[in-house]
């Protein structure tokens, strides 16, 4: 799209029993959002109205069937409500299969809008994975649902906080199962998709640090064999392809090196290996972006926070940052404007 146009960004409300509606409302009250994009919420009108009452912000909720014409008035929050949830089904702070189902259906609807070109990207508020599972979903996360929906072959999750960018080889797997995914072919695929996306985002020769799986990078095989048998061969083949990959580097070193500017991105081997340093480095502003989907999708980097839902104290920084990144990527400016 032309860089001088405002992209349309679909913002999924997340699980209505959590802080999703609140952080969405708070983010949309920031004047920078409407000055940079045309936001439209995909979710539940009643829950959004309750969030406005909770926060006391001077916004009006308006249901719309024309998402392509939404997001023009900064005092009005346009909501695409597909009529899949009744107000009595929502109990803030409690897990609800009905709300888990509805939240997943909003993600699907937002994805359909993106596939149709009605919106230029997605920024998503948090789902509750237990509620989605109780609702019968096997794919309990945004990325998995959207990958299944679009048929995308390789999709990766990247977390960002300031200059630390971490792509994950696996996300929602148990630690024991995640170790089984540390294979040369998968690592090579993720190095390729990371390289390709970063080139598109303004890094002509992105530098990718590859984390080791085992402590001390296995200490020459004393603490495991994945480094020698899987990770190092993948890095070597990536280098032959022209990818500037380095590793395996021990995990207790690599993230500090990335913060110091040695790498443009780090490939982490499992969920917590990458999530912990990002959240310690920049908890409030950390966000997520997907690599490999046929459209832009960013997200907050926090959960539904049932313990504080309905109290009006949720911080919307991550939601605001997710919208800001979705705008930059949708405009084709990559990470240059972020």
ChimeraX attribute file (.defattr): number of C-alpha atoms within 10 A of each C-alpha:
attribute: neighborCount
match mode: 1-to-1
recipient: residues
	/A:1	10
	/A:2	9
	/A:3	11
	/A:4	8
	/A:5	11
	/A:6	18
	/A:7	23
	/A:8	27
	/A:9	33
	/A:10	32
	/A:11	30
	/A:12	32
	/A:13	30
	/A:14	29
	/A:15	34
	/A:16	36
	/A:17	26
	/A:18	30
	/A:19	32
	/A:20	29
	/A:21	29
	/A:22	29
	/A:23	27
	/A:24	26
	/A:25	24
	/A:26	22
	/A:27	21
	/A:28	25
	/A:29	20
	/A:30	13
	/A:31	11
	/A:32	13
	/A:33	20
	/A:34	17
	/A:35	11
	/A:36	17
	/A:37	23
	/A:38	25
	/A:39	32
	/A:40	29
	/A:41	33
	/A:42	28
	/A:43	31
	/A:44	27
	/A:45	25
	/A:46	17
	/A:47	23
	/A:48	25
	/A:49	18
	/A:50	15
	/A:51	24
	/A:52	22
	/A:53	15
	/A:54	15
	/A:55	18
	/A:56	11
	/A:57	14
	/A:58	11
	/A:59	19
	/A:60	15
	/A:61	20
	/A:62	16
	/A:63	21
	/A:64	19
	/A:65	12
	/A:66	12
	/A:67	22
	/A:68	16
	/A:69	14
	/A:70	23
	/A:71	22
	/A:72	16
	/A:73	13
	/A:74	20
	/A:75	16
	/A:76	18
	/A:77	27
	/A:78	27
	/A:79	27
	/A:80	25
	/A:81	19
	/A:82	17
	/A:83	10
	/A:84	14
	/A:85	20
	/A:86	13
	/A:87	11
	/A:88	6
	/A:89	13
	/A:90	19
	/A:91	14
	/A:92	19
	/A:93	18
	/A:94	15
	/A:95	21
	/A:96	22
	/A:97	18
	/A:98	18
	/A:99	27
	/A:100	26
	/A:101	22
	/A:102	25
	/A:103	28
	/A:104	27
	/A:105	18
	/A:106	25
	/A:107	28
	/A:108	18
	/A:109	19
	/A:110	28
	/A:111	25
	/A:112	16
	/A:113	19
	/A:114	21
	/A:115	15
	/A:116	10
	/A:117	13
	/A:118	18
	/A:119	24
	/A:120	25
	/A:121	31
	/A:122	31
	/A:123	30
	/A:124	30
	/A:125	31
	/A:126	26
	/A:127	29
	/A:128	26
	/A:129	22
	/A:130	15
	/A:131	24
	/A:132	25
	/A:133	16
	/A:134	16
	/A:135	18
	/A:136	13
	/A:137	16
	/A:138	12
	/A:139	17
	/A:140	21
	/A:141	19
	/A:142	20
	/A:143	22
	/A:144	16
	/A:145	19
	/A:146	22
	/A:147	19
	/A:148	11
	/A:149	12
	/A:150	14
	/A:151	12
	/A:152	13
	/A:153	9
	/A:154	13
	/A:155	22
	/A:156	21
	/A:157	18
	/A:158	24
	/A:159	24
	/A:160	23
	/A:161	23
	/A:162	13
	/A:163	17
	/A:164	23
	/A:165	24
	/A:166	28
	/A:167	30
	/A:168	22
	/A:169	25
	/A:170	22
	/A:171	23
	/A:172	15
	/A:173	12
	/A:174	11
	/A:175	13
	/A:176	8
	/A:177	12
	/A:178	16
	/A:179	17
	/A:180	9
	/A:181	16
	/A:182	21
	/A:183	17
	/A:184	18
	/A:185	15
	/A:186	17
	/A:187	25
	/A:188	19
	/A:189	17
	/A:190	21
	/A:191	25
	/A:192	17
	/A:193	18
	/A:194	26
	/A:195	25
	/A:196	18
	/A:197	16
	/A:198	21
	/A:199	14
	/A:200	15
	/A:201	17
	/A:202	14
	/A:203	16
	/A:204	11
	/A:205	14
	/A:206	20
	/A:207	21
	/A:208	26
	/A:209	26
	/A:210	28
	/A:211	26
	/A:212	27
	/A:213	24
	/A:214	21
	/A:215	14
	/A:216	18
	/A:217	23
	/A:218	18
	/A:219	13
	/A:220	11
	/A:221	14
	/A:222	11
	/A:223	14
	/A:224	16
	/A:225	16
	/A:226	21
	/A:227	27
	/A:228	16
	/A:229	14
	/A:230	18
	/A:231	26
	/A:232	20
	/A:233	19
	/A:234	26
	/A:235	24
	/A:236	16
	/A:237	15
	/A:238	20
	/A:239	14
	/A:240	11
	/A:241	10
	/A:242	11
	/A:243	20
	/A:244	18
	/A:245	25
	/A:246	19
	/A:247	21
	/A:248	26
	/A:249	23
	/A:250	19
	/A:251	21
	/A:252	15
	/A:253	12
	/A:254	22
	/A:255	27
	/A:256	15
	/A:257	15
	/A:258	20
	/A:259	18
	/A:260	11
	/A:261	13
	/A:262	15
	/A:263	23
	/A:264	19
	/A:265	27
	/A:266	30
	/A:267	27
	/A:268	26
	/A:269	25
	/A:270	24
	/A:271	19
	/A:272	15
	/A:273	20
	/A:274	25
	/A:275	22
	/A:276	11
	/A:277	18
	/A:278	25
	/A:279	18
	/A:280	11
	/A:281	19
	/A:282	15
	/A:283	17
	/A:284	18
	/A:285	21
	/A:286	26
	/A:287	28
	/A:288	25
	/A:289	25
	/A:290	21
	/A:291	23
	/A:292	21
	/A:293	17
	/A:294	17
	/A:295	19
	/A:296	23
	/A:297	30
	/A:298	30
	/A:299	27
	/A:300	26
	/A:301	25
	/A:302	19
	/A:303	16
	/A:304	20
	/A:305	16
	/A:306	18
	/A:307	12
	/A:308	14
	/A:309	20
	/A:310	21
	/A:311	14
	/A:312	16
	/A:313	13
	/A:314	17
	/A:315	15
	/A:316	22
	/A:317	17
	/A:318	23
	/A:319	31
	/A:320	25
	/A:321	26
	/A:322	29
	/A:323	29
	/A:324	21
	/A:325	26
	/A:326	30
	/A:327	30
	/A:328	23
	/A:329	24
	/A:330	25
	/A:331	20
	/A:332	17
	/A:333	16
	/A:334	20
	/A:335	14
	/A:336	11
	/A:337	12
	/A:338	14
